[in-house]
Amino acid sequence: MKISSLLKDLQYKEERPAVQVLLDSDAGKEIRIAFKKGQEMKEHHAPFPIVVEVFEGHILFGVEGEKVDLKRGDLITLKSKVPHDLKALQDSIVRLSLSRADGIERVEKVTE
């Protein structure tokens, strides 16, 4: 059994979103991305399906040219290889659920 928290040891970065693995299990990876207002993740795609939850805040989620407002408690799922981007309209905490085969390095690279 593993236990983690989306709020414990929460740290924001001034220059880019802060990415942290919260859980890495046989089922997959749970990632926390902490955005300061105005921070973005440029357009990218995941090699496997993903689930994104806005735990706190307000995110403008771009997917295939459409912009979707996601607020606290909202979830969105994408199939593999669907282009998407994120922009924080206020300080936000995002939970990203990844396939076990996907890597945190890929997520961190998108925040650079």
Secondary structure by P-SEA (a helix, b strand, c coil): cbbbbcccbbbbbccbbbbbbccccccbbbbbbbbccccccccccccccbbbbccccccccccccbbbbbcccbbbbbcccccbbbbbcccbbbbbbbcccccaaaaaaaac
